Amino acid sequence: MYKYVLAAALIVGSALPAFAESFYIVRGPDKKCMIVDVAPGATETTVTRVGKNLYVTREEADADMAVVCK
């Protein structure tokens, strides 16, 4: 019984980072910046990612957006 509980805990523990939110600063074709929680795709030609690659919190993205999107 203990090995099943341990196996379930390992599976759940390894899947939790996949549910963590991450934020991105993108600039659209109208040259306005916005914060999104979905990474822009490689085929998107009208959206450009600016700033760091990804932000862990929205507050961190907000603070950096004030700097990179003047």
PDB file of N, H, CA, C and O in Angstrom:
ATOM      1  N   MET A   1       0.824  -1.188   0.000  1.00  0.00           N
ATOM      2  CA  MET A   1       0.000   0.000   0.000  1.00  0.00           C
ATOM      3  C   MET A   1       0.869   1.253   0.000  1.00  0.00           C
ATOM      4  O   MET A   1       0.569   2.226  -0.692  1.00  0.00           O
ATOM      5  N   TYR A   2       1.937   1.225   0.773  1.00  0.00           N
ATOM      6  H   TYR A   2       2.182   0.435   1.335  1.00  0.00           H
ATOM      7  CA  TYR A   2       2.811   2.396   0.895  1.00  0.00           C
ATOM      8  C   TYR A   2       3.468   2.733  -0.440  1.00  0.00           C
ATOM      9  O   TYR A   2       3.629   3.908  -0.771  1.00  0.00           O
ATOM     10  N   LYS A   3       3.847   1.717  -1.207  1.00  0.00           N
ATOM     11  H   LYS A   3       3.717   0.763  -0.939  1.00  0.00           H
ATOM     12  CA  LYS A   3       4.504   1.990  -2.482  1.00  0.00           C
ATOM     13  C   LYS A   3       3.548   2.635  -3.478  1.00  0.00           C
ATOM     14  O   LYS A   3       3.991   3.400  -4.335  1.00  0.00           O
ATOM     15  N   TYR A   4       2.245   2.350  -3.391  1.00  0.00           N
ATOM     16  H   TYR A   4       1.885   1.729  -2.695  1.00  0.00           H
ATOM     17  CA  TYR A   4       1.270   2.976  -4.269  1.00  0.00           C
ATOM     18  C   TYR A   4       1.067   4.442  -3.921  1.00  0.00           C
ATOM     19  O   TYR A   4       0.931   5.289  -4.804  1.00  0.00           O
ATOM     20  N   VAL A   5       1.049   4.728  -2.642  1.00  0.00           N
ATOM     21  H   VAL A   5       1.160   4.040  -1.925  1.00  0.00           H
ATOM     22  CA  VAL A   5       0.910   6.114  -2.187  1.00  0.00           C
ATOM     23  C   VAL A   5       2.138   6.913  -2.606  1.00  0.00           C
ATOM     24  O   VAL A   5       2.018   8.049  -3.065  1.00  0.00           O
ATOM     25  N   LEU A   6       3.308   6.324  -2.448  1.00  0.00           N
ATOM     26  H   LEU A   6       3.406   5.402  -2.074  1.00  0.00           H
ATOM     27  CA  LEU A   6       4.549   6.995  -2.844  1.00  0.00           C
ATOM     28  C   LEU A   6       4.586   7.229  -4.353  1.00  0.00           C
ATOM     29  O   LEU A   6       4.989   8.302  -4.801  1.00  0.00           O
ATOM     30  N   ALA A   7       4.175   6.248  -5.129  1.00  0.00           N
ATOM     31  H   ALA A   7       3.848   5.376  -4.765  1.00  0.00           H
ATOM     32  CA  ALA A   7       4.156   6.396  -6.583  1.00  0.00           C
ATOM     33  C   ALA A   7       3.177   7.490  -7.012  1.00  0.00           C
ATOM     34  O   ALA A   7       3.488   8.288  -7.896  1.00  0.00           O
ATOM     35  N   ALA A   8       2.005   7.530  -6.395  1.00  0.00           N
ATOM     36  H   ALA A   8       1.752   6.881  -5.677  1.00  0.00           H
ATOM     37  CA  ALA A   8       1.014   8.565  -6.711  1.00  0.00           C
ATOM     38  C   ALA A   8       1.536   9.947  -6.340  1.00  0.00           C
ATOM     39  O   ALA A   8       1.321  10.906  -7.081  1.00  0.00           O
ATOM     40  N   ALA A   9       2.218  10.063  -5.204  1.00  0.00           N
ATOM     41  H   ALA A   9       2.393   9.283  -4.602  1.00  0.00           H
ATOM     42  CA  ALA A   9       2.772  11.348  -4.782  1.00  0.00           C
ATOM     43  C   ALA A   9       3.855  11.821  -5.743  1.00  0.00           C
ATOM     44  O   ALA A   9       3.946  13.015  -6.030  1.00  0.00           O
ATOM     45  N   LEU A  10       4.667  10.913  -6.239  1.00  0.00           N
ATOM     46  H   LEU A  10       4.593   9.944  -6.006  1.00  0.00           H
ATOM     47  CA  LEU A  10       5.702  11.288  -7.198  1.00  0.00           C
ATOM     48  C   LEU A  10       5.101  11.753  -8.528  1.00  0.00           C
ATOM     49  O   LEU A  10       5.589  12.706  -9.134  1.00  0.00           O
ATOM     50  N   ILE A  11       4.061  11.090  -8.967  1.00  0.00           N
ATOM     51  H   ILE A  11       3.665  10.315  -8.475  1.00  0.00           H
ATOM     52  CA  ILE A  11       3.417  11.476 -10.221  1.00  0.00           C
ATOM     53  C   ILE A  11       2.763  12.850 -10.086  1.00  0.00           C
ATOM     54  O   ILE A  11       2.920  13.702 -10.962  1.00  0.00           O
ATOM     55  N   VAL A  12       2.042  13.064  -9.011  1.00  0.00           N
ATOM     56  H   VAL A  12       1.915  12.373  -8.300  1.00  0.00           H
ATOM     57  CA  VAL A  12       1.389  14.356  -8.787  1.00  0.00           C
ATOM     58  C   VAL A  12       2.436  15.449  -8.605  1.00  0.00           C
ATOM     59  O   VAL A  12       2.280  16.549  -9.135  1.00  0.00           O
ATOM     60  N   GLY A  13       3.488  15.162  -7.870  1.00  0.00           N
ATOM     61  H   GLY A  13       3.615  14.269  -7.439  1.00  0.00           H
ATOM     62  CA  GLY A  13       4.539  16.152  -7.630  1.00  0.00           C
ATOM     63  C   GLY A  13       5.274  16.551  -8.893  1.00  0.00           C
ATOM     64  O   GLY A  13       5.672  17.708  -9.034  1.00  0.00           O
ATOM     65  N   SER A  14       5.459  15.630  -9.804  1.00  0.00           N
ATOM     66  H   SER A  14       5.135  14.691  -9.689  1.00  0.00           H
ATOM     67  CA  SER A  14       6.149  15.966 -11.049  1.00  0.00           C
ATOM     68  C   SER A  14       5.235  16.688 -12.030  1.00  0.00           C
ATOM     69  O   SER A  14       5.722  17.375 -12.928  1.00  0.00           O
ATOM     70  N   ALA A  15       3.927  16.548 -11.879  1.00  0.00           N
ATOM     71  H   ALA A  15       3.531  15.990 -11.150  1.00  0.00           H
ATOM     72  CA  ALA A  15       2.990  17.208 -12.785  1.00  0.00           C
ATOM     73  C   ALA A  15       2.638  18.614 -12.337  1.00  0.00           C
ATOM     74  O   ALA A  15       2.141  19.391 -13.153  1.00  0.00           O
ATOM     75  N   LEU A  16       2.868  18.980 -11.096  1.00  0.00           N
ATOM     76  H   LEU A  16       3.271  18.349 -10.434  1.00  0.00           H
ATOM     77  CA  LEU A  16       2.496  20.298 -10.596  1.00  0.00           C
ATOM     78  C   LEU A  16       3.187  21.447 -11.322  1.00  0.00           C
ATOM     79  O   LEU A  16       2.522  22.449 -11.585  1.00  0.00           O
ATOM     80  N   PRO A  17       4.469  21.376 -11.664  1.00  0.00           N
ATOM     81  CA  PRO A  17       5.061  22.501 -12.396  1.00  0.00           C
ATOM     82  C   PRO A  17       4.394  22.782 -13.742  1.00  0.00           C
ATOM     83  O   PRO A  17       4.473  23.904 -14.243  1.00  0.00           O
ATOM     84  N   ALA A  18       3.750  21.796 -14.325  1.00  0.00           N
ATOM     85  H   ALA A  18       3.686  20.885 -13.918  1.00  0.00           H
ATOM     86  CA  ALA A  18       3.052  22.009 -15.589  1.00  0.00           C
ATOM     87  C   ALA A  18       1.832  22.904 -15.404  1.00  0.00           C
ATOM     88  O   ALA A  18       1.388  23.536 -16.362  1.00  0.00           O
ATOM     89  N   PHE A  19       1.289  22.970 -14.211  1.00  0.00           N
ATOM     90  H   PHE A  19       1.650  22.456 -13.432  1.00  0.00           H
ATOM     91  CA  PHE A  19       0.118  23.790 -13.946  1.00  0.00           C
ATOM     92  C   PHE A  19       0.471  25.188 -13.464  1.00  0.00           C
ATOM     93  O   PHE A  19      -0.416  26.025 -13.301  1.00  0.00           O
ATOM     94  N   ALA A  20       1.750  25.453 -13.233  1.00  0.00           N
ATOM     95  H   ALA A  20       2.471  24.773 -13.365  1.00  0.00           H
ATOM     96  CA  ALA A  20       2.170  26.768 -12.772  1.00  0.00           C
ATOM     97  C   ALA A  20       1.973  27.780 -13.897  1.00  0.00           C
ATOM     98  O   ALA A  20       2.240  27.494 -15.064  1.00  0.00           O
ATOM     99  N   GLU A  21       1.506  28.953 -13.527  1.00  0.00           N
ATOM    100  H   GLU A  21       1.290  29.185 -12.579  1.00  0.00           H
ATOM    101  CA  GLU A  21       1.288  29.988 -14.517  1.00  0.00           C
ATOM    102  C   GLU A  21       2.593  30.685 -14.853  1.00  0.00           C
ATOM    103  O   GLU A  21       3.467  30.840 -14.000  1.00  0.00           O
ATOM    104  N   SER A  22       2.710  31.091 -16.068  1.00  0.00           N
ATOM    105  H   SER A  22       2.000  30.965 -16.761  1.00  0.00           H
ATOM    106  CA  SER A  22       3.829  31.920 -16.487  1.00  0.00           C
ATOM    107  C   SER A  22       3.259  33.011 -17.391  1.00  0.00           C
ATOM    108  O   SER A  22       2.254  32.804 -18.072  1.00  0.00           O
ATOM    109  N   PHE A  23       3.904  34.159 -17.390  1.00  0.00           N
ATOM    110  H   PHE A  23       4.720  34.327 -16.838  1.00  0.00           H
ATOM    111  CA  PHE A  23       3.411  35.310 -18.124  1.00  0.00           C
ATOM    112  C   PHE A  23       4.469  35.797 -19.096  1.00  0.00           C
ATOM    113  O   PHE A  23       5.667  35.640 -18.862  1.00  0.00           O
ATOM    114  N   TYR A  24       4.013  36.386 -20.182  1.00  0.00           N
ATOM    115  H   TYR A  24       3.039  36.514 -20.372  1.00  0.00           H
ATOM    116  CA  TYR A  24       4.885  36.892 -21.232  1.00  0.00           C
ATOM    117  C   TYR A  24       4.445  38.305 -21.590  1.00  0.00           C
ATOM    118  O   TYR A  24       3.257  38.622 -21.526  1.00  0.00           O
ATOM    119  N   ILE A  25       5.394  39.154 -21.966  1.00  0.00           N
ATOM    120  H   ILE A  25       6.359  38.896 -22.018  1.00  0.00           H
ATOM    121  CA  ILE A  25       5.075  40.482 -22.483  1.00  0.00           C
ATOM    122  C   ILE A  25       5.201  40.393 -23.994  1.00  0.00           C
ATOM    123  O   ILE A  25       6.246  40.008 -24.518  1.00  0.00           O
ATOM    124  N   VAL A  26       4.136  40.749 -24.686  1.00  0.00           N
ATOM    125  H   VAL A  26       3.287  41.062 -24.260  1.00  0.00           H
ATOM    126  CA  VAL A  26       4.135  40.706 -26.146  1.00  0.00           C
ATOM    127  C   VAL A  26       3.738  42.070 -26.696  1.00  0.00           C
ATOM    128  O   VAL A  26       3.029  42.840 -26.048  1.00  0.00           O
ATOM    129  N   ARG A  27       4.213  42.348 -27.908  1.00  0.00           N
ATOM    130  H   ARG A  27       4.789  41.722 -28.434  1.00  0.00           H
ATOM    131  CA  ARG A  27       3.850  43.582 -28.616  1.00  0.00           C
ATOM    132  C   ARG A  27       3.147  43.166 -29.888  1.00  0.00           C
ATOM    133  O   ARG A  27       3.690  42.420 -30.702  1.00  0.00           O
ATOM    134  N   GLY A  28       1.927  43.661 -30.047  1.00  0.00           N
ATOM    135  H   GLY A  28       1.486  44.267 -29.385  1.00  0.00           H
ATOM    136  CA  GLY A  28       1.115  43.303 -31.204  1.00  0.00           C
ATOM    137  C   GLY A  28       1.418  44.168 -32.408  1.00  0.00           C
ATOM    138  O   GLY A  28       2.307  45.019 -32.365  1.00  0.00           O
ATOM    139  N   PRO A  29       0.676  43.951 -33.486  1.00  0.00           N
ATOM    140  CA  PRO A  29       0.909  44.723 -34.709  1.00  0.00           C
ATOM    141  C   PRO A  29       0.593  46.207 -34.549  1.00  0.00           C
ATOM    142  O   PRO A  29       1.082  47.030 -35.323  1.00  0.00           O
ATOM    143  N   ASP A  30      -0.214  46.555 -33.556  1.00  0.00           N
ATOM    144  H   ASP A  30      -0.610  45.887 -32.927  1.00  0.00           H
ATOM    145  CA  ASP A  30      -0.536  47.965 -33.308  1.00  0.00           C
ATOM    146  C   ASP A  30       0.486  48.640 -32.392  1.00  0.00           C
ATOM    147  O   ASP A  30       0.276  49.768 -31.946  1.00  0.00           O
ATOM    148  N   LYS A  31       1.604  47.938 -32.111  1.00  0.00           N
ATOM    149  H   LYS A  31       1.775  47.022 -32.473  1.00  0.00           H
ATOM    150  CA  LYS A  31       2.734  48.427 -31.304  1.00  0.00           C
ATOM    151  C   LYS A  31       2.374  48.639 -29.835  1.00  0.00           C
ATOM    152  O   LYS A  31       3.097  49.340 -29.127  1.00  0.00           O
ATOM    153  N   LYS A  32       1.277  48.052 -29.362  1.00  0.00           N
ATOM    154  H   LYS A  32       0.690  47.483 -29.937  1.00  0.00           H
ATOM    155  CA  LYS A  32       0.913  48.120 -27.945  1.00  0.00           C
ATOM    156  C   LYS A  32       1.375  46.847 -27.255  1.00  0.00           C
ATOM    157  O   LYS A  32       1.291  45.753 -27.814  1.00  0.00           O
ATOM    158  N   CYS A  33       1.863  47.009 -26.031  1.00  0.00           N
ATOM    159  H   CYS A  33       1.931  47.897 -25.578  1.00  0.00           H
ATOM    160  CA  CYS A  33       2.312  45.859 -25.249  1.00  0.00           C
ATOM    161  C   CYS A  33       1.177  45.355 -24.373  1.00  0.00           C
ATOM    162  O   CYS A  33       0.319  46.120 -23.934  1.00  0.00           O
ATOM    163  N   MET A  34       1.193  44.058 -24.130  1.00  0.00           N
ATOM    164  H   MET A  34       1.891  43.437 -24.486  1.00  0.00           H
ATOM    165  CA  MET A  34       0.235  43.462 -23.197  1.00  0.00           C
ATOM    166  C   MET A  34       0.864  42.225 -22.577  1.00  0.00           C
ATOM    167  O   MET A  34       1.811  41.650 -23.113  1.00  0.00           O
ATOM    168  N   ILE A  35       0.316  41.833 -21.441  1.00  0.00           N
ATOM    169  H   ILE A  35      -0.453  42.300 -21.005  1.00  0.00           H
ATOM    170  CA  ILE A  35       0.791  40.658 -20.722  1.00  0.00           C
ATOM    171  C   ILE A  35      -0.180  39.519 -21.004  1.00  0.00           C
ATOM    172  O   ILE A  35      -1.391  39.661 -20.836  1.00  0.00           O
ATOM    173  N   VAL A  36       0.369  38.391 -21.434  1.00  0.00           N
ATOM    174  H   VAL A  36       1.353  38.275 -21.571  1.00  0.00           H
ATOM    175  CA  VAL A  36      -0.449  37.222 -21.744  1.00  0.00           C
ATOM    176  C   VAL A  36       0.074  36.023 -20.966  1.00  0.00           C
ATOM    177  O   VAL A  36       1.227  36.009 -20.536  1.00  0.00           O
ATOM    178  N   ASP A  37      -0.767  35.029 -20.789  1.00  0.00           N
ATOM    179  H   ASP A  37      -1.704  35.040 -21.139  1.00  0.00           H
ATOM    180  CA  ASP A  37      -0.344  33.828 -20.063  1.00  0.00           C
ATOM    181  C   ASP A  37      -0.123  32.635 -20.987  1.00  0.00           C
ATOM    182  O   ASP A  37       0.088  31.515 -20.521  1.00  0.00           O
ATOM    183  N   VAL A  38      -0.170  32.873 -22.291  1.00  0.00           N
ATOM    184  H   VAL A  38      -0.342  33.783 -22.670  1.00  0.00           H
ATOM    185  CA  VAL A  38       0.102  31.832 -23.285  1.00  0.00           C
ATOM    186  C   VAL A  38       1.259  32.324 -24.152  1.00  0.00           C
ATOM    187  O   VAL A  38       1.219  33.434 -24.681  1.00  0.00           O
ATOM    188  N   ALA A  39       2.276  31.500 -24.290  1.00  0.00           N
ATOM    189  H   ALA A  39       2.308  30.598 -23.860  1.00  0.00           H
ATOM    190  CA  ALA A  39       3.438  31.893 -25.090  1.00  0.00           C
ATOM    191  C   ALA A  39       3.039  32.042 -26.550  1.00  0.00           C
ATOM    192  O   ALA A  39       2.322  31.198 -27.088  1.00  0.00           O
ATOM    193  N   PRO A  40       3.498  33.113 -27.198  1.00  0.00           N
ATOM    194  CA  PRO A  40       3.188  33.251 -28.618  1.00  0.00           C
ATOM    195  C   PRO A  40       3.883  32.154 -29.425  1.00  0.00           C
ATOM    196  O   PRO A  40       5.021  31.784 -29.135  1.00  0.00           O
ATOM    197  N   GLY A  41       3.205  31.653 -30.412  1.00  0.00           N
ATOM    198  H   GLY A  41       2.281  31.953 -30.647  1.00  0.00           H
ATOM    199  CA  GLY A  41       3.747  30.559 -31.223  1.00  0.00           C
ATOM    200  C   GLY A  41       4.855  31.024 -32.147  1.00  0.00           C
ATOM    201  O   GLY A  41       5.001  32.217 -32.413  1.00  0.00           O
ATOM    202  N   ALA A  42       5.627  30.080 -32.629  1.00  0.00           N
ATOM    203  H   ALA A  42       5.509  29.111 -32.413  1.00  0.00           H
ATOM    204  CA  ALA A  42       6.739  30.386 -33.526  1.00  0.00           C
ATOM    205  C   ALA A  42       6.242  30.866 -34.882  1.00  0.00           C
ATOM    206  O   ALA A  42       6.976  31.546 -35.600  1.00  0.00           O
ATOM    207  N   THR A  43       5.018  30.528 -35.243  1.00  0.00           N
ATOM    208  H   THR A  43       4.422  29.976 -34.660  1.00  0.00           H
ATOM    209  CA  THR A  43       4.485  30.927 -36.538  1.00  0.00           C
ATOM    210  C   THR A  43       3.788  32.278 -36.501  1.00  0.00           C
ATOM    211  O   THR A  43       3.370  32.793 -37.538  1.00  0.00           O
ATOM    212  N   GLU A  44       3.660  32.850 -35.311  1.00  0.00           N
ATOM    213  H   GLU A  44       3.999  32.431 -34.468  1.00  0.00           H
ATOM    214  CA  GLU A  44       3.024  34.167 -35.179  1.00  0.00           C
ATOM    215  C   GLU A  44       3.975  35.232 -35.704  1.00  0.00           C
ATOM    216  O   GLU A  44       5.041  35.443 -35.126  1.00  0.00           O
ATOM    217  N   THR A  45       3.610  35.901 -36.782  1.00  0.00           N
ATOM    218  H   THR A  45       2.743  35.729 -37.252  1.00  0.00           H
ATOM    219  CA  THR A  45       4.473  36.937 -37.338  1.00  0.00           C
ATOM    220  C   THR A  45       4.041  38.334 -36.923  1.00  0.00           C
ATOM    221  O   THR A  45       4.792  39.292 -37.107  1.00  0.00           O
ATOM    222  N   THR A  46       2.843  38.465 -36.366  1.00  0.00           N
ATOM    223  H   THR A  46       2.233  37.686 -36.216  1.00  0.00           H
ATOM    224  CA  THR A  46       2.350  39.785 -35.984  1.00  0.00           C
ATOM    225  C   THR A  46       2.567  40.088 -34.514  1.00  0.00           C
ATOM    226  O   THR A  46       2.321  41.214 -34.081  1.00  0.00           O
ATOM    227  N   VAL A  47       3.022  39.117 -33.734  1.00  0.00           N
ATOM    228  H   VAL A  47       3.222  38.203 -34.086  1.00  0.00           H
ATOM    229  CA  VAL A  47       3.222  39.296 -32.293  1.00  0.00           C
ATOM    230  C   VAL A  47       4.688  39.066 -31.981  1.00  0.00           C
ATOM    231  O   VAL A  47       5.277  38.073 -32.408  1.00  0.00           O
ATOM    232  N   THR A  48       5.279  40.000 -31.225  1.00  0.00           N
ATOM    233  H   THR A  48       4.801  40.807 -30.878  1.00  0.00           H
ATOM    234  CA  THR A  48       6.678  39.897 -30.850  1.00  0.00           C
ATOM    235  C   THR A  48       6.788  39.809 -29.344  1.00  0.00           C
ATOM    236  O   THR A  48       6.174  40.602 -28.630  1.00  0.00           O
ATOM    237  N   ARG A  49       7.553  38.868 -28.856  1.00  0.00           N
ATOM    238  H   ARG A  49       8.052  38.224 -29.436  1.00  0.00           H
ATOM    239  CA  ARG A  49       7.787  38.749 -27.414  1.00  0.00           C
ATOM    240  C   ARG A  49       8.882  39.736 -27.032  1.00  0.00           C
ATOM    241  O   ARG A  49       9.931  39.783 -27.675  1.00  0.00           O
ATOM    242  N   VAL A  50       8.643  40.524 -25.989  1.00  0.00           N
ATOM    243  H   VAL A  50       7.791  40.486 -25.466  1.00  0.00           H
ATOM    244  CA  VAL A  50       9.628  41.492 -25.504  1.00  0.00           C
ATOM    245  C   VAL A  50       9.899  41.221 -24.033  1.00  0.00           C
ATOM    246  O   VAL A  50       9.112  40.542 -23.374  1.00  0.00           O
ATOM    247  N   GLY A  51      10.986  41.735 -23.520  1.00  0.00           N
ATOM    248  H   GLY A  51      11.625  42.286 -24.056  1.00  0.00           H
ATOM    249  CA  GLY A  51      11.329  41.506 -22.126  1.00  0.00           C
ATOM    250  C   GLY A  51      11.999  40.158 -21.943  1.00  0.00           C
ATOM    251  O   GLY A  51      12.513  39.569 -22.894  1.00  0.00           O
ATOM    252  N   LYS A  52      11.986  39.675 -20.699  1.00  0.00           N
ATOM    253  H   LYS A  52      11.568  40.153 -19.927  1.00  0.00           H
ATOM    254  CA  LYS A  52      12.557  38.364 -20.412  1.00  0.00           C
ATOM    255  C   LYS A  52      11.741  37.281 -21.103  1.00  0.00           C
ATOM    256  O   LYS A  52      10.647  37.532 -21.609  1.00  0.00           O
ATOM    257  N   ASN A  53      12.284  36.092 -21.113  1.00  0.00           N
ATOM    258  H   ASN A  53      13.172  35.888 -20.702  1.00  0.00           H
ATOM    259  CA  ASN A  53      11.612  34.977 -21.766  1.00  0.00           C
ATOM    260  C   ASN A  53      10.259  34.687 -21.121  1.00  0.00           C
ATOM    261  O   ASN A  53       9.256  34.543 -21.820  1.00  0.00           O
ATOM    262  N   LEU A  54      10.226  34.600 -19.779  1.00  0.00           N
ATOM    263  H   LEU A  54      11.041  34.717 -19.211  1.00  0.00           H
ATOM    264  CA  LEU A  54       8.963  34.405 -19.090  1.00  0.00           C
ATOM    265  C   LEU A  54       9.039  34.980 -17.693  1.00  0.00           C
ATOM    266  O   LEU A  54      10.121  35.128 -17.126  1.00  0.00           O
ATOM    267  N   TYR A  55       7.881  35.301 -17.145  1.00  0.00           N
ATOM    268  H   TYR A  55       7.002  35.181 -17.606  1.00  0.00           H
ATOM    269  CA  TYR A  55       7.770  35.870 -15.806  1.00  0.00           C
ATOM    270  C   TYR A  55       6.939  34.922 -14.948  1.00  0.00           C
ATOM    271  O   TYR A  55       5.932  34.381 -15.405  1.00  0.00           O
ATOM    272  N   VAL A  56       7.361  34.730 -13.722  1.00  0.00           N
ATOM    273  H   VAL A  56       8.178  35.170 -13.352  1.00  0.00           H
ATOM    274  CA  VAL A  56       6.674  33.807 -12.830  1.00  0.00           C
ATOM    275  C   VAL A  56       5.405  34.436 -12.271  1.00  0.00           C
ATOM    276  O   VAL A  56       4.391  33.755 -12.119  1.00  0.00           O
ATOM    277  N   THR A  57       5.451  35.738 -11.963  1.00  0.00           N
ATOM    278  H   THR A  57       6.275  36.292 -12.086  1.00  0.00           H
ATOM    279  CA  THR A  57       4.276  36.415 -11.415  1.00  0.00           C
ATOM    280  C   THR A  57       3.842  37.536 -12.344  1.00  0.00           C
ATOM    281  O   THR A  57       4.648  38.076 -13.102  1.00  0.00           O
ATOM    282  N   ARG A  58       2.586  37.874 -12.280  1.00  0.00           N
ATOM    283  H   ARG A  58       1.931  37.435 -11.664  1.00  0.00           H
ATOM    284  CA  ARG A  58       2.062  38.974 -13.092  1.00  0.00           C
ATOM    285  C   ARG A  58       2.643  40.310 -12.631  1.00  0.00           C
ATOM    286  O   ARG A  58       2.868  41.202 -13.448  1.00  0.00           O
ATOM    287  N   GLU A  59       2.886  40.453 -11.327  1.00  0.00           N
ATOM    288  H   GLU A  59       2.704  39.728 -10.662  1.00  0.00           H
ATOM    289  CA  GLU A  59       3.454  41.692 -10.795  1.00  0.00           C
ATOM    290  C   GLU A  59       4.845  41.943 -11.371  1.00  0.00           C
ATOM    291  O   GLU A  59       5.194  43.079 -11.690  1.00  0.00           O
ATOM    292  N   GLU A  60       5.639  40.876 -11.501  1.00  0.00           N
ATOM    293  H   GLU A  60       5.355  39.953 -11.242  1.00  0.00           H
ATOM    294  CA  GLU A  60       6.969  40.996 -12.088  1.00  0.00           C
ATOM    295  C   GLU A  60       6.862  41.436 -13.552  1.00  0.00           C
ATOM    296  O   GLU A  60       7.641  42.273 -14.006  1.00  0.00           O
ATOM    297  N   ALA A  61       5.911  40.880 -14.279  1.00  0.00           N
ATOM    298  H   ALA A  61       5.278  40.200 -13.910  1.00  0.00           H
ATOM    299  CA  ALA A  61       5.694  41.257 -15.682  1.00  0.00           C
ATOM    300  C   ALA A  61       5.221  42.706 -15.787  1.00  0.00           C
ATOM    301  O   ALA A  61       5.658  43.435 -16.677  1.00  0.00           O
ATOM    302  N   ASP A  62       4.325  43.131 -14.881  1.00  0.00           N
ATOM    303  H   ASP A  62       3.970  42.538 -14.159  1.00  0.00           H
ATOM    304  CA  ASP A  62       3.859  44.519 -14.873  1.00  0.00           C
ATOM    305  C   ASP A  62       5.005  45.497 -14.660  1.00  0.00           C
ATOM    306  O   ASP A  62       5.092  46.516 -15.346  1.00  0.00           O
ATOM    307  N   ALA A  63       5.884  45.187 -13.711  1.00  0.00           N
ATOM    308  H   ALA A  63       5.813  44.359 -13.154  1.00  0.00           H
ATOM    309  CA  ALA A  63       7.004  46.067 -13.404  1.00  0.00           C
ATOM    310  C   ALA A  63       7.959  46.157 -14.589  1.00  0.00           C
ATOM    311  O   ALA A  63       8.450  47.243 -14.897  1.00  0.00           O
ATOM    312  N   ASP A  64       8.232  45.044 -15.259  1.00  0.00           N
ATOM    313  H   ASP A  64       7.833  44.162 -15.010  1.00  0.00           H
ATOM    314  CA  ASP A  64       9.142  45.064 -16.384  1.00  0.00           C
ATOM    315  C   ASP A  64       8.504  45.680 -17.621  1.00  0.00           C
ATOM    316  O   ASP A  64       9.205  46.251 -18.456  1.00  0.00           O
ATOM    317  N   MET A  65       7.186  45.572 -17.749  1.00  0.00           N
ATOM    318  H   MET A  65       6.616  45.108 -17.071  1.00  0.00           H
ATOM    319  CA  MET A  65       6.511  46.152 -18.892  1.00  0.00           C
ATOM    320  C   MET A  65       6.637  47.681 -18.877  1.00  0.00           C
ATOM    321  O   MET A  65       6.730  48.311 -19.930  1.00  0.00           O
ATOM    322  N   ALA A  66       6.638  48.263 -17.688  1.00  0.00           N
ATOM    323  H   ALA A  66       6.561  47.750 -16.833  1.00  0.00           H
ATOM    324  CA  ALA A  66       6.798  49.708 -17.584  1.00  0.00           C
ATOM    325  C   ALA A  66       8.166  50.155 -18.095  1.00  0.00           C
ATOM    326  O   ALA A  66       8.329  51.299 -18.521  1.00  0.00           O
ATOM    327  N   VAL A  67       9.145  49.257 -18.053  1.00  0.00           N
ATOM    328  H   VAL A  67       9.012  48.328 -17.708  1.00  0.00           H
ATOM    329  CA  VAL A  67      10.500  49.596 -18.496  1.00  0.00           C
ATOM    330  C   VAL A  67      10.693  49.315 -19.985  1.00  0.00           C
ATOM    331  O   VAL A  67      11.226  50.161 -20.703  1.00  0.00           O
ATOM    332  N   VAL A  68      10.273  48.152 -20.457  1.00  0.00           N
ATOM    333  H   VAL A  68       9.840  47.465 -19.874  1.00  0.00           H
ATOM    334  CA  VAL A  68      10.565  47.753 -21.837  1.00  0.00           C
ATOM    335  C   VAL A  68       9.557  48.294 -22.851  1.00  0.00           C
ATOM    336  O   VAL A  68       9.851  48.305 -24.046  1.00  0.00           O
ATOM    337  N   CYS A  69       8.400  48.734 -22.419  1.00  0.00           N
ATOM    338  H   CYS A  69       8.162  48.724 -21.448  1.00  0.00           H
ATOM    339  CA  CYS A  69       7.374  49.228 -23.342  1.00  0.00           C
ATOM    340  C   CYS A  69       7.087  50.705 -23.074  1.00  0.00           C
ATOM    341  O   CYS A  69       5.973  51.078 -22.707  1.00  0.00           O
ATOM    342  N   LYS A  70       8.079  51.511 -23.257  1.00  0.00           N
ATOM    343  H   LYS A  70       8.985  51.208 -23.555  1.00  0.00           H
ATOM    344  CA  LYS A  70       7.904  52.949 -23.019  1.00  0.00           C
ATOM    345  C   LYS A  70       7.178  53.608 -24.163  1.00  0.00           C
ATOM    346  O   LYS A  70       6.944  54.816 -24.132  1.00  0.00           O
TER     347      LYS A  70
END
